[in-house]
Amino acid sequence: MLTEDFTKLPVGAVVSQARTIVRCPICLRRGALDIRQRRYVHVEGSEIEAEGMLVEPIDSCAPVVSHSASAAALRRVG
């Protein structure tokens, strides 16, 4: 397994899948902002499998969503 440590990259750098390195508001470390997964990825691992490349976050933070924000988001969807 290969790993990529985004905590060592400078803020503002652009990495794979057009993700930008930002300061995580949860733990204050640097990480790649992954909008699709709604998380800040600090370290990710990748390995080649028969079906292709598998990329998974090893160390990441998900933003905390308050109850009222969750309810508002559900109202917009429904």
Z-matrix of the N, CA and C atoms (Angstrom, degrees):
N
C 1 1.454
C 2 1.524 1 108.54
N 3 1.308 2 115.61 1 133.70
C 4 1.455 3 122.33 2 174.28
C 5 1.520 4 108.68 3 -96.34
N 6 1.323 5 117.28 4 142.93
C 7 1.464 6 120.01 5 178.08
C 8 1.525 7 109.18 6 -122.23
N 9 1.315 8 114.85 7 150.51
C 10 1.456 9 121.45 8 175.25
C 11 1.524 10 107.62 9 -125.84
N 12 1.336 11 115.94 10 121.17
C 13 1.461 12 122.45 11 -177.34
C 14 1.520 13 108.79 12 -100.10
N 15 1.324 14 116.25 13 105.27
C 16 1.461 15 121.37 14 -177.52
C 17 1.524 16 112.48 15 -78.72
N 18 1.340 17 118.26 16 -12.62
C 19 1.464 18 121.01 17 -179.74
C 20 1.523 19 111.95 18 -68.86
N 21 1.322 20 117.30 19 -17.02
C 22 1.466 21 121.36 20 -178.14
C 23 1.525 22 113.11 21 -93.79
N 24 1.334 23 117.40 22 -5.36
C 25 1.465 24 121.53 23 -178.32
C 26 1.529 25 110.48 24 -91.35
N 27 1.334 26 117.14 25 152.27
C 28 1.469 27 119.51 26 179.86
C 29 1.528 28 112.41 27 -72.73
N 30 1.319 29 115.72 28 146.89
C 31 1.466 30 121.42 29 176.09
C 32 1.530 31 108.18 30 -59.37
N 33 1.323 32 116.54 31 134.76
C 34 1.453 33 122.39 32 179.82
C 35 1.517 34 113.55 33 99.73
N 36 1.342 35 117.50 34 -14.78
C 37 1.464 36 119.83 35 177.84
C 38 1.526 37 109.10 36 -67.04
N 39 1.329 38 116.41 37 148.38
C 40 1.457 39 121.40 38 177.99
C 41 1.529 40 107.47 39 -108.16
N 42 1.345 41 115.83 40 128.85
C 43 1.458 42 121.69 41 -178.15
C 44 1.523 43 109.75 42 -116.39
N 45 1.304 44 117.00 43 -171.73
C 46 1.463 45 122.79 44 -176.15
C 47 1.524 46 112.47 45 -47.89
N 48 1.311 47 115.23 46 148.13
C 49 1.462 48 124.61 47 179.90
C 50 1.525 49 112.18 48 60.42
N 51 1.339 50 116.20 49 29.65
C 52 1.471 51 123.23 50 176.49
C 53 1.523 52 112.98 51 56.11
N 54 1.331 53 116.45 52 35.84
C 55 1.466 54 120.66 53 175.64
C 56 1.525 55 109.14 54 -91.57
N 57 1.318 56 116.32 55 142.69
C 58 1.457 57 122.21 56 -178.45
C 59 1.522 58 109.63 57 -102.92
N 60 1.336 59 116.08 58 141.55
C 61 1.460 60 120.98 59 176.03
C 62 1.528 61 107.58 60 -79.49
N 63 1.333 62 115.20 61 125.76
C 64 1.467 63 122.80 62 -179.18
C 65 1.528 64 108.84 63 -133.79
N 66 1.313 65 115.96 64 169.90
C 67 1.467 66 121.01 65 173.92
C 68 1.517 67 107.40 66 -87.05
N 69 1.326 68 117.17 67 123.29
C 70 1.462 69 122.75 68 -179.15
C 71 1.532 70 109.24 69 -68.21
N 72 1.323 71 118.74 70 126.08
C 73 1.456 72 120.62 71 -179.62
C 74 1.526 73 113.06 72 -73.22
N 75 1.318 74 117.56 73 -11.10
C 76 1.465 75 120.99 74 -177.75
C 77 1.525 76 111.43 75 -88.49
N 78 1.348 77 116.83 76 -49.66
C 79 1.466 78 120.09 77 -176.13
C 80 1.528 79 112.80 78 -114.75
N 81 1.333 80 117.37 79 -4.87
C 82 1.464 81 125.26 80 178.17
C 83 1.524 82 114.71 81 68.38
N 84 1.349 83 117.46 82 11.00
C 85 1.459 84 120.15 83 173.02
C 86 1.524 85 108.72 84 -88.77
N 87 1.320 86 116.62 85 164.37
C 88 1.462 87 120.02 86 176.07
C 89 1.523 88 109.41 87 -78.82
N 90 1.327 89 115.56 88 149.41
C 91 1.460 90 120.64 89 178.89
C 92 1.516 91 110.50 90 -165.34
N 93 1.327 92 115.46 91 163.28
C 94 1.461 93 121.43 92 177.70
C 95 1.522 94 108.48 93 -83.79
N 96 1.316 95 116.63 94 124.54
C 97 1.460 96 121.15 95 178.68
C 98 1.519 97 108.54 96 -77.08
N 99 1.329 98 116.06 97 112.42
C 100 1.466 99 122.01 98 -179.89
C 101 1.516 100 107.95 99 -105.40
N 102 1.310 101 116.33 100 99.19
C 103 1.464 102 121.59 101 -175.79
C 104 1.526 103 111.23 102 -67.37
N 105 1.336 104 117.47 103 -37.59
C 106 1.473 105 120.35 104 -178.69
C 107 1.528 106 111.76 105 -62.99
N 108 1.336 107 117.21 106 -41.15
C 109 1.465 108 120.22 107 -178.86
C 110 1.524 109 112.37 108 -91.31
N 111 1.327 110 116.24 109 -2.75
C 112 1.469 111 121.97 110 -179.24
C 113 1.523 112 111.69 111 54.37
N 114 1.331 113 115.29 112 51.56
C 115 1.461 114 119.03 113 178.23
C 116 1.519 115 111.32 114 -154.93
N 117 1.325 116 115.02 115 165.91
C 118 1.451 117 123.46 116 175.34
C 119 1.517 118 106.37 117 -103.69
N 120 1.328 119 118.06 118 114.78
C 121 1.464 120 122.52 119 -176.06
C 122 1.515 121 108.26 120 -94.88
N 123 1.345 122 116.74 121 120.91
C 124 1.461 123 122.31 122 179.71
C 125 1.525 124 110.69 123 -93.12
N 126 1.320 125 117.43 124 -42.26
C 127 1.465 126 122.80 125 177.98
C 128 1.521 127 107.17 126 -138.70
N 129 1.340 128 116.46 127 134.48
C 130 1.452 129 119.28 128 174.89
C 131 1.518 130 109.75 129 -131.25
N 132 1.316 131 114.63 130 151.56
C 133 1.454 132 120.68 131 179.46
C 134 1.510 133 110.48 132 -115.22
N 135 1.325 134 115.45 133 150.33
C 136 1.461 135 119.43 134 177.98
C 137 1.522 136 109.11 135 -139.96
N 138 1.323 137 114.83 136 145.83
C 139 1.451 138 120.58 137 175.56
C 140 1.519 139 109.16 138 -149.05
N 141 1.321 140 114.55 139 151.33
C 142 1.457 141 120.56 140 -179.41
C 143 1.517 142 108.86 141 -89.40
N 144 1.328 143 115.84 142 126.85
C 145 1.456 144 122.51 143 177.40
C 146 1.521 145 108.44 144 -119.97
N 147 1.302 146 117.07 145 175.69
C 148 1.464 147 121.64 146 -178.69
C 149 1.533 148 111.41 147 -60.48
N 150 1.347 149 117.06 148 -34.23
C 151 1.467 150 121.13 149 -178.59
C 152 1.520 151 112.64 150 -83.62
N 153 1.315 152 118.30 151 -8.43
C 154 1.461 153 121.63 152 -178.13
C 155 1.515 154 110.93 153 134.32
N 156 1.316 155 116.72 154 -159.58
C 157 1.463 156 122.85 155 -177.88
C 158 1.527 157 110.29 156 -85.88
N 159 1.322 158 116.35 157 128.90
C 160 1.461 159 122.34 158 176.38
C 161 1.524 160 107.56 159 -104.84
N 162 1.325 161 117.01 160 121.17
C 163 1.460 162 122.71 161 179.68
C 164 1.520 163 107.27 162 -120.77
N 165 1.350 164 115.85 163 124.37
C 166 1.463 165 120.98 164 -178.44
C 167 1.518 166 110.30 165 -134.73
N 168 1.342 167 116.96 166 142.67
C 169 1.462 168 118.94 167 173.47
C 170 1.526 169 109.88 168 -69.09
N 171 1.329 170 116.76 169 133.67
C 172 1.464 171 121.87 170 176.16
C 173 1.522 172 109.04 171 -97.99
N 174 1.327 173 116.16 172 -40.07
C 175 1.463 174 122.39 173 179.64
C 176 1.524 175 106.79 174 -133.78
N 177 1.337 176 116.57 175 118.73
C 178 1.466 177 119.83 176 -178.83
C 179 1.517 178 110.24 177 -154.75
N 180 1.323 179 115.65 178 163.14
C 181 1.464 180 122.28 179 176.10
C 182 1.523 181 108.13 180 -123.62
N 183 1.310 182 115.78 181 135.29
C 184 1.460 183 121.11 182 174.21
C 185 1.525 184 107.40 183 -102.16
N 186 1.327 185 117.34 184 137.30
C 187 1.459 186 119.08 185 -179.75
C 188 1.518 187 111.77 186 -63.94
N 189 1.315 188 114.99 187 143.67
C 190 1.464 189 121.05 188 177.72
C 191 1.521 190 107.94 189 -80.96
N 192 1.329 191 116.08 190 128.97
C 193 1.460 192 121.34 191 -179.76
C 194 1.521 193 107.85 192 -111.42
N 195 1.317 194 115.82 193 125.80
C 196 1.462 195 118.88 194 179.68
C 197 1.521 196 109.96 195 -72.94
N 198 1.310 197 116.31 196 160.88
C 199 1.466 198 122.03 197 -179.25
C 200 1.522 199 110.75 198 -58.56
N 201 1.334 200 117.16 199 -43.05
C 202 1.468 201 119.65 200 -177.47
C 203 1.519 202 111.04 201 -67.36
N 204 1.344 203 117.75 202 -36.32
C 205 1.470 204 119.80 203 177.52
C 206 1.519 205 110.74 204 -67.48
N 207 1.327 206 117.10 205 -37.89
C 208 1.469 207 120.45 206 178.20
C 209 1.521 208 110.62 207 -63.88
N 210 1.316 209 116.03 208 -43.21
C 211 1.456 210 120.34 209 -179.65
C 212 1.525 211 110.34 210 -63.68
N 213 1.328 212 117.36 211 -40.73
C 214 1.465 213 121.02 212 179.46
C 215 1.525 214 110.62 213 -64.28
N 216 1.324 215 116.73 214 -40.38
C 217 1.457 216 120.48 215 179.14
C 218 1.523 217 110.98 216 -65.15
N 219 1.318 218 116.87 217 -39.18
C 220 1.459 219 120.30 218 178.65
C 221 1.523 220 111.43 219 -66.72
N 222 1.325 221 117.66 220 -36.84
C 223 1.454 222 120.82 221 177.95
C 224 1.528 223 110.81 222 -64.05
N 225 1.342 224 117.20 223 -37.95
C 226 1.466 225 120.84 224 -179.56
C 227 1.519 226 110.70 225 -67.95
N 228 1.352 227 117.27 226 -36.11
C 229 1.460 228 121.31 227 -178.47
C 230 1.526 229 110.32 228 -74.26
N 231 1.320 230 116.71 229 -43.78
C 232 1.471 231 121.48 230 -174.39
C 233 1.448 232 114.05 231 -79.57
